[in-house]
Amino acid sequence: MKLVDTLSSWFDDFLLSLQRRGYSARTCKHYREAFRLFLEWVAANSDLTRPGDLTTAVLELYQNHVMLRRSKNLARGKPPRVLPASTRNNHTAVLRGFFRFCRKQDLILVNPAADIEYARQPVRVPKRVLSVPEMLKLLDVPDVSSPIGLRDRAAMELLYSTA
């Protein structure tokens, strides 16, 4: 039996376990699509012939493959770009869950995905920040003559000064 066939059979069992645990059909569909790409990659690598060949280093090579894989923008007439970190992390999550399942079922001796790290996602900066006059106008809203208004003003000043 080929490695791809073995992994595919195990993945079917994995999906059944997800469905029993209440995962939605949409989630299972996304998992299947991500795993299909992994199976294609495994099939293209002739040196991977048995489950023991799937080591952490091999899975890191797959992560690199996914990272360099172009997005679907070509089909839409847009310039190609590298897949975003969130998409790459979804692929990693599928593999981690699958190999965790395989280890729990004693299908493999060691979980090769246990030490796989997720891609770092860029820090998102707010698109619009209040100007100083807008912030001063907002700080003037609470009624500072009452204890609750004074509390609200202090909380707003604290939030503003600590960004």
C-alpha positions as CSV (number, residue, x, y, z in Angstrom):
1,M,0.0,0.0,0.0
2,K,1.3,3.4,-0.9
3,L,1.9,6.1,1.7
4,V,-0.6,8.4,0.1
5,D,-3.3,5.6,0.3
6,T,-2.4,4.9,4.0
7,L,-2.6,8.6,4.9
8,S,-5.8,9.0,3.0
9,S,-7.4,6.1,4.9
10,W,-6.2,7.5,8.2
11,F,-7.5,10.9,7.3
12,D,-11.0,9.5,6.6
13,D,-11.0,8.1,10.1
14,F,-9.8,11.5,11.4
15,L,-12.7,13.3,9.7
16,L,-15.2,10.8,11.1
17,S,-13.8,11.5,14.6
18,L,-14.2,15.3,13.9
19,Q,-17.8,14.8,12.8
20,R,-18.6,12.8,15.9
21,R,-17.2,15.6,18.0
22,G,-19.5,18.1,16.3
23,Y,-17.3,19.8,13.8
24,S,-19.3,21.4,11.0
25,A,-19.4,20.1,7.5
26,R,-17.7,23.3,6.3
27,T,-14.8,22.8,8.6
28,C,-14.4,19.2,7.5
29,K,-14.4,20.3,3.9
30,H,-11.6,22.8,4.6
31,Y,-9.7,20.2,6.4
32,R,-10.1,17.8,3.5
33,E,-8.9,20.4,1.0
34,A,-5.9,21.3,3.1
35,F,-5.0,17.6,3.5
36,R,-5.5,17.0,-0.2
37,L,-2.7,19.5,-0.9
38,F,-0.5,17.7,1.6
39,L,-1.2,14.3,-0.1
40,E,-0.3,15.8,-3.5
41,W,3.0,17.0,-2.0
42,V,3.7,13.6,-0.4
43,A,2.9,11.8,-3.8
44,A,5.3,14.1,-5.6
45,N,8.1,13.2,-3.2
46,S,9.2,9.7,-4.1
47,D,11.5,9.3,-1.1
48,L,8.5,9.3,1.2
49,T,7.3,5.7,1.2
50,R,6.2,4.9,4.8
51,P,4.7,6.8,7.7
52,G,8.0,6.8,9.5
53,D,9.5,9.0,6.7
54,L,7.2,11.8,7.8
55,T,9.5,13.6,10.3
56,T,9.4,17.1,11.7
57,A,12.0,18.1,9.2
58,V,9.9,16.7,6.3
59,L,6.8,18.6,7.6
60,E,8.8,21.8,7.8
61,L,9.7,21.3,4.2
62,Y,6.0,21.0,3.5
63,Q,5.4,24.2,5.4
64,N,8.0,25.9,3.1
65,H,6.2,24.5,0.1
66,V,2.9,25.9,1.3
67,M,4.5,29.3,2.1
68,L,5.9,29.5,-1.4
69,R,2.7,28.3,-3.1
70,R,1.1,31.1,-5.0
71,S,-2.4,32.3,-4.1
72,K,-5.4,31.9,-6.5
73,N,-4.9,35.5,-7.7
74,L,-3.6,34.3,-11.0
75,A,-7.0,32.9,-11.9
76,R,-8.5,36.2,-11.1
77,G,-6.1,38.2,-13.3
78,K,-4.3,39.7,-10.3
79,P,-0.5,39.3,-9.7
80,P,0.4,36.2,-7.7
81,R,1.4,36.6,-4.1
82,V,2.6,34.3,-1.4
83,L,-0.1,32.8,0.8
84,P,-0.8,34.8,3.9
85,A,0.3,33.5,7.3
86,S,-3.3,32.8,8.4
87,T,-3.8,30.4,5.4
88,R,-0.4,28.7,6.1
89,N,-1.4,28.4,9.8
90,N,-4.6,26.7,8.8
91,H,-2.7,24.1,6.8
92,T,-0.4,23.6,9.8
93,A,-3.4,23.2,12.2
94,V,-4.8,20.5,10.0
95,L,-1.5,18.5,10.1
96,R,-1.1,19.0,13.8
97,G,-4.6,17.7,14.5
98,F,-4.3,14.8,12.1
99,F,-0.9,13.6,13.5
100,R,-2.2,14.1,17.1
101,F,-5.1,11.8,16.1
102,C,-2.8,9.3,14.5
103,R,-0.6,9.2,17.6
104,K,-3.6,8.7,19.9
105,Q,-4.8,5.9,17.7
106,D,-1.3,4.3,17.9
107,L,-1.0,4.5,14.1
108,I,2.4,6.2,14.5
109,L,5.0,6.0,17.3
110,V,5.9,9.7,17.4
111,N,3.9,12.8,16.5
112,P,6.1,14.6,13.9
113,A,3.9,17.7,13.9
114,A,4.1,18.3,17.7
115,D,7.1,20.7,17.3
116,I,5.9,22.4,14.1
117,E,5.6,26.2,14.7
118,Y,2.9,28.4,13.3
119,A,3.9,31.2,10.9
120,R,4.1,34.6,12.5
121,Q,1.3,36.8,11.6
122,P,1.9,40.5,10.9
123,V,0.8,42.9,13.6
124,R,-2.2,44.9,12.3
125,V,-2.2,48.6,12.9
126,P,-5.5,50.4,13.2
127,K,-6.5,52.0,10.0
128,R,-7.8,55.2,11.6
129,V,-6.6,56.8,14.8
130,L,-8.4,59.7,16.5
131,S,-6.8,63.1,16.1
132,V,-5.9,65.1,19.2
133,P,-9.0,67.4,18.8
134,E,-11.3,64.4,18.4
135,M,-9.8,62.8,21.5
136,L,-10.2,66.0,23.6
137,K,-13.8,66.3,22.5
138,L,-14.3,62.7,23.6
139,L,-12.7,63.3,26.9
140,D,-15.1,66.2,27.6
141,V,-18.2,64.0,27.3
142,P,-18.2,62.5,30.9
143,D,-19.7,64.7,33.6
144,V,-16.8,65.1,36.0
145,S,-19.0,66.6,38.7
146,S,-20.4,63.1,39.5
147,P,-18.3,60.1,40.8
148,I,-19.3,57.9,37.8
149,G,-18.4,60.6,35.3
150,L,-15.0,61.2,37.1
151,R,-14.4,57.4,36.9
152,D,-15.3,57.3,33.2
153,R,-13.0,60.3,32.5
154,A,-10.1,58.6,34.4
155,A,-10.6,55.3,32.5
156,M,-10.7,57.1,29.2
157,E,-7.5,59.1,30.0
158,L,-5.8,55.9,31.1
159,L,-6.7,54.1,27.9
160,Y,-5.7,57.1,25.8
161,S,-2.3,57.6,27.5
162,T,-1.4,53.9,27.3
163,A,-2.5,53.6,23.7
